[in-house]
Amino acid sequence: MRILVVEDDPILADGLKVGLGLVGATVDLVGCCVDARSALAAHDFDAVVLDVMLPDGSGLDVLKEMRAVGDRTPVLLLTALDEVSDRIRGLDGGADDYLSKPFDLDELAARIRAIARRAEGRAAPLLVSGELTVDPAAMSAVLGGAEVPLSRREFAVLSLLMERPGIIRSKGEIEDRLYGWHEEVESNAVEVHVHNLRSKIGRAAIETVRGLGYRMRNA
Amino acid sequence: MISLRRRLFLILLVATGVIWLSAVIWIYQVSRAEVEHVLDTRLQEAARMVDSLVAGHMPSSAPEPVVIPGGETTGYERQLSCQIWSLEGRLIARSAGAPEEQLAGPAPGFSERVVDGERWRIFTVDDAEKGVRVMIGDRLGLRDQLIADLIKGLLWPTLLVAPLLGLLIWVSLGRGLRPLGDITAALKARDAEDMRPIDASHAPEEIRPLANALNALFAKVEAARQQEREVTAFAAHELKTPLAGLKTQTQIALATSDAEIRDGALRQILSSVDRTTRLVRQLLVLAKLDAGSPTLPASPVSLGDIIDEIGTIGGTTPGCRVVVDPMLYDRRVPTDREILTIALRNLHENAVQHSPAGGTVTWRFTPDGFGVVVEDEGPGIDADELPHVRQRFYRGRSRSPVGSGLGLAIVEVASARIGWSLYLENRPEGPGLRAELRAPALNEAPSQV
């Protein structure tokens, strides 16, 4: 899952990047409204974690602009203002969820998964394709009753493919999901991950659509 | 404070009383003069009448004076007494109530005398032709009683009417003061949060200035509260954010099995604790300055010594050089040392924090000697941010990770407490910020040591 974190406090921002990375997300960090706007214009994110009080303005304004141009990326507001009226203003401003600082990292991760899931049009937390079941919260995959050990990146590729069964994901999309801005992308990384996944869950599970990308084969 | 209604009531009561009393005194005087005049005229007429009634020449040898009887009388009827004397001084006749002693001396006309312990007013007529002297007298005591009865007749109805008048005044005051009562009731019924202006459009013109003044006060209080709310919200944000960072980093350290990630998280925790400590210290300094504890009496202090002290306690950033003009040690400035130290420390920390490695922070007097200047070689402050940097919790786009957003706010409040003022500008000759503290006191009493 690729997440944009808009937070100006360097220590908290670092914590979010590392902490959400531990639960399988790829995090991009920005510290102000201007950078948030350019990041949102340049990339698609699965979710945005947005601080309200930013040095050059209010996160709520960024949120309103997103919604005004039809950006449906799920947004979780993160703020120290925890008056009920502030929450209402945030949710009515287009936010999908709201957390007050300080918060629990696991709860934040769960809420991000929940809003991302709903944005994909799913209500069930588990991803199922034939014999294969993936639990994004536990970062685990089960094939025919047996646990399949997956690396963080293999898990990310598998989740992306299973989120919308039957939809073809291009190599570029998969790379976007796997790597943040400052990370070096190896040229054949996606092929390597798909190869490894096939060896673990069966060759036929992932279909290569020539010239387009990959998709899960419905069983 | 006595109530306005009671106060007005007393004033009106006393005023009414004084007017009544003056009226009574005036009536008393006028009545008395009138009564005297009327009674004197009566005396005169009576004397002439009696004289005209005396038949012919009185024998000067009548043995016994004749007593002219009168009926049984009460009150004022026995007022007049009459004596008829021969010119030789023999009592010829007298009225029943008249004393036997001669009422007056031989001189004709009005006279007053004490006879038998009573004061009399007498009119004497000499009739040489008939050889008689007629004296008609009046007891003055009776006259006084007459006037006293007259005044009493006036006072009794007044005393009966007085409570009624008092009641009338009291009720009228109540009605007259009702607009004030209405405003009071409206204010009493408000809750503490309600700072809406009072509707003074229907208030009488005497009350309108009061209502307007109250409305102005409400507006000021509301503005102050708004500012307080904002500062509290900012403080909450500025404290909760590092707490969120601490919690997140702690959870990472606990959750990960990767030693590198754990060490990174622990280092972040350490630096966050340092930052939060500084933030709390700054908040407390500001709260103390805001509370307005009294300043100490000004004593001459050396700015150079203070800057040295700050450098020693705070420690300087490695790679940053601090240069202090020797004049700052030589010349002493009269001020409250503790508060000036707070202002100088925050300016010093700002300058040092924003200095590049190998940069120089310079402290010196202004050329005119009325201010102290600190210059750094950092990035300075963008022109559009300069007007905002003194706001509490304002941190510009190029924020330093250790900044609390309170430093310049503290300098501003602290210097204002001792009558100094803060000026900020980017150095015209190169990169860096120039901060100046100007003291009017430097102008008045520079003392050379």
Interface residues (C-beta under 8 A of the other chain):
Chain A: D8 D9 P10 I11 L12 D14 G15 L16 V18 G19 L22 C32 D51 M53 P55 D56 L78 T79 A80 L81 S100 K101 P102 F103 D104 L105 D106
Chain B: A233 F234 A236 H237 E238 L239 K240 T241 P242 L243 A244 G245 L246 K247 T248 Q249 Q251 I252 A255 T256 I261 G264 A265 Q268 S271 S272 R275 R395 G396 R397 R399 P401
